């Protein structure tokens, strides 16, 4: 039973180790991977929204037909609307043309980097996601905006400003992919746990339980052998004493028949009493 208990203990330790390793893998690998995938999906969605938003601005500019106040009022309305999570930053040429507003200038090094490199950047902050998108000049923009020298028309493709979209982290829970991926993830965990349970049950049913029966049978047979051995040893010892007693009695009878002395009779009597 000691060996069997040792095997069972090692198996239980192995199962515990597997569970711990699985939990560590979930904590430090799978969950970060799932979160990263969901963040990529949010980034892709924000990028599409900003590209569509830029097209809307271009459409408004074309419809304004050179009326700069129409475009400015539209952009100001968008900035003030709490339902639209977008704010604007002005380039140097726009600030020279329309004024250097503190809230319209780049607010951090990341926004300045987008102005320099003219490429959008996705940023994850403590409480939200940000997508900083450069708004480039098209042909219709040249009717209202000038280059930084204040004389020439703004070049095509010049970054006139930035559109900064901000969404809170809770958008992940509102994303349909969140439920899809998390459901798959939870189902996979359930399947892993079920697989470990089936393995444990199979080993218990086909290995440990038969070993317990064999061990119990061996112990039963060992106990019977010990009882039989003790009985045989006792019987042999009893037969030896009985044989010795018969020999002594025979010797005493011989002494009695030959007329031994009183000392011998006393000795014989003492031997009889002892036996």
N, C-alpha and C positions, 0 to 999 in steps of 0.2 A: 504493500500500500504506500510505503514511503516513496518508492520510485514513481508510482502512478501519481501521487500527489505532487511530486516534483515536476513531472511532465505537465500536469494540469496547471500548476502555478506558472511555469514558463510560457505555456500557451496563453494564459490570461494576461501575463505581462506583455507578450507579443501583440495581442489584440489591443491592449491599452496603448502600446507604443504606436500602432498603426492609426488608432483614433487620434492620438495627439499629433502625429505627423500630418494627418488629413486636416485637422483643425488649423495647424500652422500654415499649411499650404493654402487653405481657404482664406485665412487672415491676411497673409503677406503676399499671396500671388493672385488667387482668383478674384477676390473682391477688388483689389487695385486694378486688375485687368478689366473687370466689368465696368468700374467707374470710369476708367480711361476711354473705353469704347463709348459709353454714354456721353462723355464730354466731347468726344469727336463728333458724335451725332448732333449735339447741340451746336458745336462750332460750324458744322456743315449747314445746319438750318439757318443760323444767324448770317452766314455768308450769302446764302440764297436770298434771304430777306433784304440784306443791304444792297445786293445787286438789283433787286426789284425796286427798292427804294430810290436808288440812283436813277433808274429809268423813269420813275414817276417825276422826279425833279426835272429831268431833261424834258419830259412831256410838258410840264408846267412852263418851263422856260420857252419852249417853242410856241406854246399857246399864247404866252404873254406878248410875243411879237415885238420885242424891244422895250416893253414897259417894265423897267427894272423894279418899280415899286410893287408890281403884282407878284414877282418872284420873291422879293424880300418879305412881303406880308405873308406869303404862303409858308416860307421857311420859319418865320417868327411864330406863326400859328402852330406849326408842328412842334417847335421847341416848348411852347407853353402848354401843350396838350398832355396831361398826365397819363393818358392812355397810350401814348406813343413814347416808348422808352428810348428816344433818340435826342441827343444834343449835338450842336454844331461848334466847330472850331474854325477860326479864320486863318487864312494864309497871310503872309506879309503884304501881298498886293491888295488883298481885300481890306486889311486893317488900314493901309495907307489911304484907300479909297473911301471907306465908310467909318473909320474911327477905330481907335485901339481900346476896345472894351476888355476889361480884365477877365470877364467870364467867357469871352470868346477866344482868348489866346490859348495855346497849348498848355495844359495843366500839369504835365509831367514829362519825364524823359521818354516815355514810350510813345506819347503823341508826337513829340518832336522827332523821334526816330521814323515814324510813319511819314511825316512831312519830308524827311531827308531821303528815305529809301523808296517812297511812293508805293509801298506794299502794305496790304492790310495785316493786322496783328490780332490774334485772339489771346485774351488775357483772363486768367482765373485769379480772382481776388478772394479775400476771406469769406465774403458773403454773396458774391455775385460773379457773373461772367460778363466780360466786355469784349466787344468786337469793334475795333477802330478801323474805319474804312475811308480811304482817300477818295474825294470827289474831284474828278478830272474835268477839265474844260473841253467842251465840244464846240462846234462851229458857232452855234447860236450864242454861246457865252461871250464871244468876241465882240458882240454888239454892245455889251455893257461893261465889260471888265478890261482892265489894262494890265500890262506887265508891271514889274516892280519899279521901273523907271518912270512910270506914270504917263508915258507917251505912246508906246507901242501897244498893239493889241496883245492880249494874253495869248501865249502860245497854246496850240492844241495839245491836250494831254497834261497841261500844267495842273498841279494840285491846288485848286482854289480853296479847299477847306476839307475838314474831316467830319464824318458822321460817326458819332460814338453811341453805340447801342449797349444798354446795360440791362441784364435780366438777372433775377435772384436765383440762388441755387435750387430753390423749390421747383424750378422749371424742369428739373430732372424727373421729379415724381409725376409731373404732368405729361411727360413724354411717353408715348405709347411704347416705345422701345424699352423703357424702364420696366414695364410690366412683362413684356415679352422675354427680355433677357433674365430678369430676376426669377420669373417662373421657371425658365429652363434651368437656371442655376439651382433653385431649390429642389426641383425634380431630380436633378443629377445627384444632389446630396442625399436625397431620399433613396435613390437607387444604390448609392455606395453603402449607406447604412444597411439597407436590406441585403445587399450582397455579403457584407460582413456577418450579419445575423445568420444567413443561410450557411455560410462556411462554418461558423461556430456550431450551429445545430448539426450539420453533417459530421463534423469531427466528434461531437459528443455522442451522436447516435451510432456511428459506425466504428469509432475507435475507443473513446474513453469508457463508454458503458460496457462493451464487451470485455475490456481490460479489467474493469471493476468486478464483473462476474467471475472472470478467470482468477483474479486475485482472491476473491472471497472463497472460491472453491479450493484453491491451494491452501489457504489458511485452515479451512475445515479439515482437509486431508492431513495437514501437518498436525493439527490437534488430535485427530484420531490416532495417528502414528505414535504420538507421545503417550497417549493413554494406553495403547496396546503395549508399548515398550515398558512402561511402568508396571503393567499387569504381569508381563512375562518375567521381568526381573524379580518381582515379588514372589511369583510362583516358583521360580528356580531357587531363590533363597529359602523358601519354605520347604521345598523338597530336600535341600541339602541338610537343613537342621533336622528334619524327620529321619533322614538316613543315618545321621550321626547319632541321634537318640537311639535308634534301633541297634546300632553297633554297640553302643555303651551298655544297653540292656542285655544284649547277648553276652557281653563280657562279664557282666554282673552275675548272670545265671551260671556261667561257667565257674565263676569263683565260688558261688553258693554250693554248687554240686561237688566241688573239690574240697569243701570244708575249710575254707580260709579262716584266718583268725579274726578276733574282734575288731582289730584296727582296720582290716580290709573291709569288714562288714560295715563299720561306721563310714568308711570312705565311700563304699557303694551306696549306702543310704543317703549320704550327702550329695552324691552325684545325681541320684534319683530325684531328690528334692530340688536340686538345681534345674534339672531338665523338666 
